[in-house]
């Protein structure tokens, strides 16, 4: 008789380490927010008063309704744009695919706040485009309120959908679609009965992502929404106000926001409850060559989506070269905005680069290991870890920032004001994206490959490094890329956590917009944009697979 | 060269017992096949030997040394997979060299072994190809070369041919057998294809529901089944209800002197090729049933007759059929079951006596 041994390998250690990290950087800080929402601001005693107020005061109820509207609206818009673009570019021969991908990335990274500002410049009450159209007799409503917010979300977040689903679309076994075709299913019907169900994991993951991004975003509703108040803006105002601030109420609203996101997360898991498709012998889909009007239509469609998405970024770049006088743009070109940035505010550039690089290295290593655990070592501890990883998805940056500043304020962990706290916040916020993209890539790699390596004499850890890692490098690169881009553009948590010496570019841009220094903001945004695009191309180049790094 | 002993190996998944106390004794250099329907536990047994799964109880001993406490990568066991598991990002040569690099062999030795292994599976010249450019049969040859290159103590094969088409399957199984003989490597082969098992094995272990039903040479398994399961799973077998009474074997209204001295209900089993049709052959002791030809299936070198008798349908196989035999559908015929070829099973599935199938 032999007793069953506990098998302790490298993955057991990874599992324990992952738990320690998430407890320290996630559960413990966030518990402070829950705690604050449950105590009375004055007396410090346990109280449900904040939640009672949310249930009774109309403004809060409207904020919840608006949040849901913005979330589902932004999600639907981003899905339509993103899936359409992914389908057109993976299934048809489109000229300038690299350009389309670049523009999509540009749209993805179009800096926060100033992006929303650019939309107003174009479509606001006195927007350039709106006025232009008015002179030729076309009148469109100004881009304010719910419709404007949803439209901006759709064009801001569709690149996420595009990147995630085009990878899945390119990995569908062509025979499956051919089989459907041979069974007499029309191409359109096949799309909805075969293709979309097969990429349901990707579609639902990106739907979830865009929903959560939409409801956590407070810049867009703040600038474009006008009186369209959402939970994020309410919570931000209550946290941020020097006077009339109400941390308890803000915490309670944050908790409600988190709960809304959680519901959607579980909804997505329910949709995916039995969707695990393994495919070993992949026959890759072909790109068809469309002709005549159809080809023209497809090109117009693809380019329209990415060009409109990239428009705010383009506007920002153009404006950064305009002559300014204080907050007012003057006719004529000038480099004076850049001169001012370089002479006065070059610190944010270095901070952003250093913080993002450190965070991304940590994210990629940890995310790859955790992604592997999730997809290959199912178990109670891993399942719970996977569930816990959903938390950063649903916690708005502002909430995370407040949670960190509350918990890491006193010795022995007095990290407030350091760069480390900003890095940690970015790390824990973006870790799930990396873990998820690795887990998704792993689903495409048959587990037998690793068994084969083990039978040939490699330890499980080495087998992973030698066989699995090279195969999921496109997935890892895509994850790293997304993480780096989002880390450089992280605003909301940094806004809470920065001090003078650790200010980052997005924070600087935000402050410039608020101070009316549009020239500086435009120049800084352009520099940020350039750095981001450079990072994207470096990633393409390093991975050696130009397409698969992004797709 | 290595022998393998397995003692009392058992494994359950939750409440389901996948392996019930398996005992095996495999000689050095033997080609040993685990044969059984899907879900019989053969793949679990193989993966447990490889170390990818762990038994609840029992021992695995190679060359007198217990290996069941070793992790998979230290067992020095070559494995060939059903889905090939060829590393798609490595060239053919890199795939074969993969296991050699783990052993930190000198470069020249690696090159020599890769060349030798590829030659063995008739893939020399393909060194720099990527697996995606190669057919399924070629990919499995890479898999075989890769497993052989490390000169493992044991070679395990998990249904290596089941993803290939029929012709390739026969070709590759001959190659596998030849290579295995030449190198004398102890091999455990899993398949659900009984013809494949008969063709390649030194010995076959028929498994069912986590149990060993019978272990024997292909001849023993086919001709001398010990259990009804083995008789029915390997090859085709007619089963007819009968009983033994007063030293007579009674089938329907017919009877003959019983080959076994028991009494009670029995199942009468006979292979289609041993069923005789018609006319002559009065010399041997046999049960003669009246029948009618329901259907004739002509297969070239043989024909299958489906016959209706008073105790049920019987399939008979006739080698090298004559022209007029083909046109017999609907005709009456005498169906003779020679006693020397009959196997009798008790109702619990055990064989009675030692007849010959």
Interface residues (C-beta under 8 A of the other chain):
Chain A: X1 X2 X4 X5 X7 X9 X280 X281 X446 X448 X449 X451 X452 X453 X454 X455 X456 X457 X458 X459 X460 X462 X463 X466 X467 X470 X471
Chain B: X50 X51 X52 X54 X55 X56 X57 X58 X59 X68 X69 X71 X72 X73 X74 X75 X76 X77 X78 X79 X81 X82 X83 X85 X87 X88 X89 X98 X99 X102 X103 X143 X146 X147 X150 X156
